[in-house]
């Protein structure tokens, strides 16, 4: 099983980034997918979730209206479009696959700073 995040980096406040998570080794279309983030000294927190059929999405309050989660079941990828980024969005972002068990990626750093 592999989940590989990409697309992180340094961006100015108000800017945008698009994170992607490429997966392999499991039946992607059966799994709910989510993005989490973590800052030093804090617990990992849910950012957004999308159900296996993309029929439902859930967002954490701090990112509602700014972030959009999407998936491509044909390409086994999940993405997170992040707009209007704020310094408090700075974190390591992880993708997670969830069903009867969970799989995590290794994370990608997002830094929002001027």
One Martini backbone bead per residue (centre of mass of N, CA, C, O) as a GRO file, in nm:
protein
  114
    1UNK     BB    1   0.096   0.037   0.023
    2UNK     BB    2   0.034   0.371  -0.122
    3UNK     BB    3   0.089   0.719  -0.015
    4UNK     BB    4   0.143   1.022  -0.215
    5UNK     BB    5   0.233   1.334  -0.155
    6UNK     BB    6   0.169   1.658  -0.317
    7UNK     BB    7   0.219   2.031  -0.347
    8UNK     BB    8   0.380   2.154  -0.155
    9UNK     BB    9   0.477   2.470   0.021
   10UNK     BB   10   0.538   2.807  -0.048
   11UNK     BB   11   0.306   3.069   0.056
   12UNK     BB   12   0.118   3.333   0.042
   13UNK     BB   13  -0.107   3.510   0.161
   14UNK     BB   14  -0.393   3.424  -0.043
   15UNK     BB   15  -0.311   3.179  -0.167
   16UNK     BB   16  -0.240   2.875  -0.360
   17UNK     BB   17  -0.303   2.514  -0.338
   18UNK     BB   18  -0.235   2.174  -0.464
   19UNK     BB   19  -0.311   1.867  -0.347
   20UNK     BB   20  -0.179   1.531  -0.379
   21UNK     BB   21  -0.284   1.171  -0.389
   22UNK     BB   22  -0.115   0.883  -0.452
   23UNK     BB   23  -0.233   0.549  -0.513
   24UNK     BB   24  -0.170   0.204  -0.389
   25UNK     BB   25  -0.272  -0.140  -0.302
   26UNK     BB   26  -0.582  -0.061  -0.322
   27UNK     BB   27  -0.933  -0.006  -0.318
   28UNK     BB   28  -1.003   0.306  -0.370
   29UNK     BB   29  -1.323   0.311  -0.433
   30UNK     BB   30  -1.388   0.198  -0.125
   31UNK     BB   31  -1.260   0.452   0.000
   32UNK     BB   32  -1.226   0.679   0.223
   33UNK     BB   33  -1.114   1.021   0.208
   34UNK     BB   34  -0.846   1.222   0.357
   35UNK     BB   35  -0.746   1.523   0.530
   36UNK     BB   36  -0.469   1.617   0.722
   37UNK     BB   37  -0.321   1.800   1.005
   38UNK     BB   38   0.008   1.915   1.143
   39UNK     BB   39   0.151   2.051   1.432
   40UNK     BB   40   0.360   2.123   1.658
   41UNK     BB   41   0.216   1.981   1.953
   42UNK     BB   42  -0.017   1.860   1.785
   43UNK     BB   43  -0.283   1.720   1.672
   44UNK     BB   44  -0.426   1.556   1.440
   45UNK     BB   45  -0.640   1.702   1.185
   46UNK     BB   46  -0.923   1.743   1.028
   47UNK     BB   47  -1.011   1.880   0.707
   48UNK     BB   48  -1.110   1.646   0.495
   49UNK     BB   49  -1.387   1.460   0.336
   50UNK     BB   50  -1.448   1.168   0.119
   51UNK     BB   51  -1.633   0.957  -0.024
   52UNK     BB   52  -1.612   0.690  -0.228
   53UNK     BB   53  -1.843   0.832  -0.434
   54UNK     BB   54  -1.845   1.152  -0.380
   55UNK     BB   55  -2.126   1.230  -0.229
   56UNK     BB   56  -1.949   1.327   0.024
   57UNK     BB   57  -1.861   1.610   0.238
   58UNK     BB   58  -1.609   1.728   0.476
   59UNK     BB   59  -1.544   2.014   0.693
   60UNK     BB   60  -1.363   2.215   0.855
   61UNK     BB   61  -1.430   2.518   0.971
   62UNK     BB   62  -1.153   2.673   0.890
   63UNK     BB   63  -1.202   2.571   0.559
   64UNK     BB   64  -1.458   2.671   0.483
   65UNK     BB   65  -1.470   2.800   0.150
   66UNK     BB   66  -1.148   2.725   0.068
   67UNK     BB   67  -1.173   2.417   0.050
   68UNK     BB   68  -1.127   2.127  -0.181
   69UNK     BB   69  -1.242   1.806  -0.226
   70UNK     BB   70  -1.117   1.535  -0.438
   71UNK     BB   71  -1.176   1.265  -0.683
   72UNK     BB   72  -1.017   0.982  -0.876
   73UNK     BB   73  -1.105   0.656  -0.943
   74UNK     BB   74  -0.930   0.611  -1.207
   75UNK     BB   75  -0.645   0.736  -1.058
   76UNK     BB   76  -0.616   0.712  -0.746
   77UNK     BB   77  -0.705   1.012  -0.643
   78UNK     BB   78  -0.647   1.291  -0.418
   79UNK     BB   79  -0.761   1.627  -0.348
   80UNK     BB   80  -0.650   1.972  -0.245
   81UNK     BB   81  -0.798   2.277  -0.258
   82UNK     BB   82  -0.624   2.585  -0.170
   83UNK     BB   83  -0.757   2.885  -0.059
   84UNK     BB   84  -0.695   3.156   0.108
   85UNK     BB   85  -0.440   3.150   0.264
   86UNK     BB   86  -0.310   3.100   0.593
   87UNK     BB   87  -0.087   3.084   0.843
   88UNK     BB   88  -0.271   2.863   1.000
   89UNK     BB   89  -0.221   2.643   0.759
   90UNK     BB   90   0.032   2.559   0.870
   91UNK     BB   91   0.153   2.231   0.773
   92UNK     BB   92   0.118   1.894   0.776
   93UNK     BB   93  -0.005   1.698   0.509
   94UNK     BB   94  -0.245   1.428   0.507
   95UNK     BB   95  -0.335   1.124   0.380
   96UNK     BB   96  -0.639   0.912   0.403
   97UNK     BB   97  -0.746   0.579   0.433
   98UNK     BB   98  -1.090   0.446   0.479
   99UNK     BB   99  -1.217   0.156   0.654
  100UNK     BB  100  -1.140  -0.110   0.823
  101UNK     BB  101  -0.882   0.045   0.750
  102UNK     BB  102  -0.577   0.237   0.764
  103UNK     BB  103  -0.405   0.487   0.560
  104UNK     BB  104  -0.090   0.660   0.523
  105UNK     BB  105   0.094   0.915   0.457
  106UNK     BB  106   0.395   1.122   0.483
  107UNK     BB  107   0.362   1.403   0.382
  108UNK     BB  108   0.318   1.770   0.340
  109UNK     BB  109   0.445   2.083   0.326
  110UNK     BB  110   0.284   2.382   0.454
  111UNK     BB  111   0.362   2.732   0.387
  112UNK     BB  112   0.239   3.041   0.530
  113UNK     BB  113   0.420   3.325   0.404
  114UNK     BB  114   0.589   3.652   0.373
   0.00000   0.00000   0.00000
